[in-house]
Amino acid sequence: MIEQAATARADGQSQGAKDGGQDDLREQVARLAALVDQQRLELSAQREESWQLRAEIARLRARQSSRPRTGQQSEHARNGADERASSRRALLKGAGVAAAAATVALVASEGQSGHAAPATDGGPSILFQVDASSSSNTSVVEIKGIAPSSSGTGTGVYGSGRGYGVYGFSNETVGVYGTSTFGNGVVGASSGDVAIIGSTTGSTTAIEGQSTSGNDFAAIGTGRIQQTLQSFTGAPTSGSHFAGEQIRDHDGELWLCVSTGGPGVWVRVGHVLAGLTGGAISFLTKPTRLLDTRGDSPNAYTNSGGPQTGGPFTYQVAGITNPHDGVSIPSSATGAIGKVTVIASSGSGFVALVPSGSGAPNTGTIPYGNGASLVAATSFTVGLGGSPGAIDVYIPGSAADLVIDIFGVVA
């Protein structure tokens, strides 16, 4: 009996101990559940704070959208860019801290990696990743989007807004980086402001594009590209520059760097002056005979006419092909370079070559007779008039035959 009583007491104590342990476990579970609820509330508050910060950023960007964009105000725009960048950096830093804290809280409470809710079937997948676990990590990616690489044409990161759709800032390396296997690495589009802005405070490149087989950069809208004018006229005289650089000086002239150095070797790009015609000089594959009025030249494009006087006599130059030697003159030619020969039997006068339609000149290209040789020749450079380009020949004086050869064109 005594042994049975002892055994009963021992069983009771053991059962009580088990009940007490279960109570302790329940209390621990309850405390953990309360902690999870508290962290969920904190996460909700942090998300709300993040959205408020984003709204404030959008409001400030909307105020900044009216900043001047003309070339004359570019210096003001650059000065203002530093202030805007400082304001944006402060706000974005706060938004980044709030987002990072929200993600860490979510990981702690639910044991999952931070991500946004997946889209419904048929929509794009949206990933959100923050890695701030180590202060020694020098390659943290704040926001990373990856589209399927095996198939499809998904978008890695897409942003849309009244201010900036996507804004990236880095103290050391790249603010925004885009790469694509089949499409475009980075695309910028705007209905009222700048599509893509690049800014750097160092001596590096603000915007860089690289393609293995296509265009590094493409202006596929209006095709307009603007360069800020420099404060000086002429080529740079200071600083280090690389071959391949180009600048516009204070007068809008385009300069190309052809040799790396300080300041490097620069050449100015030639162009036609406003209101005039002209272009680069191109030599024909070989000289070709445009005209011989004597009628005995088997190689002349026009081989007839006889001695001439008066005028104008019009001869097309641009867009012709001499069937006797196969030499072609491009239709884009705006000027001709060649030699004119005058053959007169008696008398005197002069020959004038002018752009077709420009009227009789007050000067001559070459005189003949009256002390001058009755056979005379000289080189000439003359503009072309009309479409297609042609020359007019005036011979005020005694009748004479003409031979005109063309060596090159201006186009």
C-alpha positions in Angstrom: 0.0 0.0 0.0 2.8 2.4 0.9 4.5 1.6 -2.4 1.3 2.2 -4.4 0.8 5.6 -2.7 4.4 6.6 -3.5 4.0 5.6 -7.0 0.8 7.6 -7.4 2.4 10.7 -5.9 5.4 10.3 -8.4 3.0 10.0 -11.3 1.1 13.1 -10.2 4.3 15.1 -9.9 5.4 14.0 -13.4 2.1 14.9 -14.9 2.2 18.3 -13.2 5.7 18.9 -14.6 4.5 18.0 -18.1 1.5 20.4 -17.8 3.8 23.2 -16.5 6.2 22.7 -19.5 3.4 22.9 -22.0 2.2 26.0 -20.3 5.6 27.5 -20.7 5.7 26.5 -24.4 2.3 28.1 -25.0 3.5 31.3 -23.4 6.6 31.4 -25.6 4.5 30.8 -28.7 2.1 33.6 -27.6 5.0 35.9 -27.1 6.4 35.1 -30.5 3.0 35.6 -32.1 2.7 39.0 -30.4 6.2 39.9 -31.7 5.3 38.9 -35.2 2.1 41.0 -35.0 4.1 44.0 -33.7 6.7 43.6 -36.5 3.8 43.4 -39.1 2.5 46.7 -37.7 5.9 48.3 -37.9 6.3 47.0 -41.4 3.0 48.5 -42.4 4.0 51.9 -40.9 7.4 51.8 -42.7 5.7 51.0 -46.0 3.3 54.0 -45.4 6.3 56.2 -44.6 8.0 55.0 -47.8 5.0 55.8 -49.9 4.9 59.3 -48.3 8.5 59.9 -49.2 7.8 58.7 -52.8 4.9 61.2 -53.0 7.1 64.0 -51.8 9.8 63.1 -54.4 7.1 63.1 -57.1 5.9 66.5 -55.9 9.4 68.0 -56.0 10.1 66.5 -59.4 6.9 68.0 -60.8 8.1 71.4 -59.5 11.4 70.9 -61.2 9.9 69.9 -64.5 9.6 73.5 -65.6 13.3 74.1 -65.6 14.8 75.9 -68.7 16.0 73.6 -71.5 17.5 76.0 -74.2 21.2 76.0 -75.2 21.7 79.5 -73.9 20.5 78.5 -70.4 22.5 75.3 -70.3 25.0 76.7 -67.7 22.1 77.6 -65.4 20.7 74.1 -65.9 24.0 72.5 -65.0 24.3 74.6 -61.8 20.7 73.7 -60.9 21.4 70.1 -61.5 23.7 69.9 -58.5 21.1 71.3 -56.2 18.4 69.0 -57.6 20.7 66.0 -57.3 21.5 66.9 -53.7 17.8 67.2 -52.9 16.9 63.9 -54.7 19.8 62.1 -53.0 18.6 63.0 -49.6 15.0 62.0 -50.3 16.0 58.9 -52.1 18.4 57.9 -49.3 15.5 58.2 -46.8 13.2 56.2 -49.1 15.9 53.6 -49.6 16.4 53.2 -45.8 12.7 52.8 -45.2 12.4 50.3 -48.0 15.4 48.3 -46.7 14.0 48.4 -43.1 10.7 47.1 -44.4 12.3 44.3 -46.3 14.4 43.2 -43.2 11.4 43.3 -41.0 9.5 41.1 -43.5 12.4 38.6 -43.6 12.5 38.5 -39.8 8.8 38.0 -39.3 8.1 35.6 -42.1 11.4 34.0 -43.0 11.1 34.9 -46.7 13.1 36.9 -49.1 11.8 40.4 -49.8 9.7 40.7 -52.9 6.5 42.4 -54.1 3.3 40.4 -54.6 3.4 38.5 -57.9 1.3 39.9 -60.7 -1.7 38.0 -62.0 -1.4 35.4 -64.7 -0.3 37.0 -68.0 1.3 40.1 -66.4 5.0 40.8 -65.9 6.9 39.4 -62.9 8.1 42.1 -60.6 11.1 41.5 -58.3 12.3 43.7 -55.5 15.7 43.0 -53.9 17.6 44.8 -51.2 21.0 43.7 -50.0 22.2 45.8 -47.1 23.3 43.0 -44.8 27.0 44.0 -44.8 28.5 47.5 -44.7 31.6 46.1 -46.4 29.7 45.0 -49.4 30.8 47.4 -52.2 28.6 46.1 -54.9 25.1 46.3 -53.3 22.3 46.4 -55.9 19.4 48.4 -54.4 16.8 47.5 -57.0 17.2 44.7 -59.5 14.9 43.4 -62.2 15.6 40.4 -64.4 13.4 39.4 -67.3 13.4 35.8 -68.6 16.6 35.2 -70.5 15.7 32.1 -72.4 12.7 33.4 -74.3 10.2 36.3 -74.5 10.8 40.0 -74.6 10.2 40.9 -71.0 11.4 44.1 -69.3 13.9 44.0 -66.5 13.0 47.3 -64.8 10.2 49.6 -65.9 9.3 53.0 -64.3 6.6 55.5 -65.2 5.7 58.8 -63.6 5.1 62.5 -64.0 8.6 63.1 -62.8 11.3 60.5 -63.4 10.3 57.0 -64.4 13.6 55.5 -63.2 16.3 57.4 -61.3 19.6 55.9 -60.4 22.5 57.5 -58.5 25.9 56.1 -57.5 28.8 57.6 -55.7 31.4 55.4 -57.4 30.2 53.4 -60.4 26.9 53.2 -62.4 23.6 54.9 -61.5 21.5 53.0 -64.0 22.7 50.0 -65.9 20.8 48.1 -68.6 21.7 45.1 -70.7 19.7 43.1 -73.1 20.5 40.0 -75.2 18.1 40.9 -78.0 16.6 44.3 -77.5 17.7 47.6 -76.0 19.7 47.9 -72.8 18.2 51.2 -71.7 15.3 53.1 -73.4 14.1 56.5 -72.4 10.9 58.2 -73.5 9.3 61.4 -72.4 6.2 63.3 -73.6 7.4 66.7 -72.3 10.9 66.7 -70.8 14.2 64.9 -71.1 14.1 61.2 -71.7 17.5 60.3 -70.4 19.8 62.4 -68.2 23.4 61.6 -67.4 25.4 63.5 -64.9 28.9 63.0 -63.4 30.9 65.1 -61.1 34.2 63.5 -62.0 36.2 63.1 -65.3 34.3 60.0 -66.3 31.5 59.5 -68.9 27.9 60.6 -67.9 26.2 58.4 -70.5 27.8 55.4 -72.2 26.4 53.0 -74.8 27.9 49.9 -76.1 26.7 47.5 -78.8 28.4 44.5 -80.3 26.8 44.8 -83.7 24.2 47.6 -83.7 24.1 51.3 -82.8 25.7 52.4 -79.5 23.3 55.3 -79.5 20.3 56.0 -81.7 18.1 59.1 -82.0 15.0 57.5 -83.5 12.4 60.2 -82.7 12.9 63.6 -84.4 16.6 62.7 -84.9 17.7 66.0 -83.3 20.8 66.0 -81.2 22.0 69.1 -79.3 25.4 69.9 -77.9 26.1 72.6 -75.4 28.2 75.4 -76.8 31.6 76.0 -75.1 32.6 79.3 -73.6 35.5 79.7 -76.1 35.9 80.1 -79.8 38.1 77.6 -81.7 39.7 74.4 -80.5 40.2 73.6 -76.8 43.5 75.0 -75.5 43.6 73.2 -72.1 42.5 69.9 -70.5 43.1 66.3 -71.5 41.1 65.0 -74.4 40.9 61.7 -76.4 40.9 61.1 -80.1 37.3 60.8 -81.3 35.9 63.5 -79.0 33.9 66.3 -80.5 32.8 69.7 -79.2 30.9 72.8 -80.4 32.7 76.0 -79.8 31.0 79.3 -78.8 30.1 80.0 -82.5 28.6 76.5 -83.0 31.5 75.3 -85.1 32.1 71.5 -84.8 35.6 70.4 -83.8 37.0 66.8 -83.7 39.9 65.6 -81.6 42.2 63.5 -83.9 45.0 62.9 -81.4 44.9 62.2 -77.7 46.7 64.6 -75.4 46.5 67.8 -73.4 44.8 69.5 -75.1 45.2 67.1 -78.0 45.1 67.8 -81.7 41.9 69.2 -83.1 40.5 69.9 -86.6 37.4 71.9 -87.6 34.7 70.3 -89.7 34.2 72.2 -92.9 30.7 73.2 -93.9 28.8 75.4 -96.3 28.0 78.9 -95.1 24.4 79.7 -94.5 22.6 81.0 -97.6 25.3 79.7 -100.0 26.0 76.4 -101.9 29.1 74.3 -101.8 30.6 71.2 -100.2 33.6 69.0 -100.3 35.8 68.7 -103.4 35.8 65.3 -105.0 37.9 64.4 -108.0 36.4 62.3 -110.8 38.0 58.9 -111.7 39.6 60.7 -114.6 39.0 64.0 -116.5 36.1 63.9 -118.9 35.3 66.2 -121.8 31.9 68.0 -121.3 31.9 70.1 -124.6 33.7 70.5 -127.9 31.9 72.9 -130.3 34.2 72.1 -133.2 32.3 68.8 -133.7 35.5 66.7 -134.3 36.1 65.3 -130.8 35.0 61.7 -130.4 35.1 61.8 -126.6 33.0 64.8 -125.8 29.7 64.5 -124.0 28.4 67.3 -126.3 30.2 67.3 -129.6 28.6 70.1 -131.8 27.6 73.7 -131.8 30.1 75.4 -134.0 31.7 78.8 -133.1 29.5 80.7 -130.7 28.8 84.3 -129.7 26.4 85.9 -127.3 24.6 83.5 -124.9 23.8 82.2 -122.5 24.5 78.7 -123.7 23.4 76.1 -121.1 25.2 72.8 -120.4 24.1 70.3 -117.8 26.9 69.0 -115.5 25.4 67.3 -112.5 24.0 63.8 -113.1 25.5 63.1 -116.5 27.5 60.0 -117.6 29.8 60.4 -120.6 29.1 57.4 -122.8 32.6 57.6 -124.4 34.7 57.1 -121.3 32.1 56.0 -118.7 32.8 58.9 -116.3 29.8 59.9 -114.2 29.2 63.2 -112.4 27.0 62.9 -109.3 23.6 64.5 -109.3 24.4 66.1 -105.9 27.2 68.2 -107.4 26.9 71.9 -106.6 30.0 73.1 -108.4 32.5 72.0 -111.1 36.3 72.2 -111.4 37.9 72.1 -114.9 39.6 73.8 -117.8 38.1 75.9 -120.7 39.9 76.4 -124.0 38.9 79.1 -126.5 39.7 78.7 -130.2 39.0 81.8 -132.3 39.9 82.5 -136.0 39.8 86.3 -135.7 38.5 89.2 -133.6 38.5 89.4 -129.8 36.3 88.9 -126.8 36.0 87.0 -123.6 34.3 83.9 -122.2 32.4 83.8 -118.9 31.2 80.6 -117.1 28.5 81.2 -114.4 25.9 79.1 -112.5 22.9 78.5 -114.8 20.2 81.1 -114.3 22.4 83.6 -112.5 22.5 86.1 -115.4 25.3 87.7 -117.4 28.4 88.6 -115.3 30.5 91.8 -115.3 33.7 89.7 -115.3 35.1 87.1 -117.7 36.7 83.7 -117.2 39.2 84.1 -120.0 39.9 86.8 -122.8 41.0 86.2 -126.4 42.3 88.3 -129.3 43.4 92.0 -129.3 46.9 91.1 -128.2 45.8 87.9 -126.6 46.2 84.6 -128.2 43.4 83.4 -130.4 43.8 80.0 -128.7 43.7 80.4 -124.9 43.0 78.1 -122.0 42.5 78.5 -118.2 41.3 76.5 -115.3 38.0 77.4 -113.6 35.9 76.6 -110.6 32.2 77.5 -111.0 29.0 76.8 -109.1 26.1 75.0 -110.7 22.6 76.4 -111.0 19.2 74.9 -111.6 18.2 71.3 -111.1 20.0 69.3 -112.3 23.0 71.5 -111.9 24.2 73.3 -115.0 26.5 76.1 -116.2 25.7 79.0 -118.5 28.4 80.2 -121.0 28.5 83.8 -122.3 30.7 84.9 -125.2 30.3 88.7 -125.7 32.6 89.3 -128.8 33.8 87.5 -131.9 32.5 84.0 -132.4 34.8 81.3 -131.0 34.8 77.5 -130.4 34.9 76.2 -126.9 36.3 73.0 -125.3 35.4 72.4 -121.7 36.9 69.5 -119.6 35.8 68.6 -116.1 38.3 67.3 -113.4 36.3 67.3 -110.2 33.1 68.5 -108.5 32.0 70.2 -105.4 29.3 68.2 -103.6 
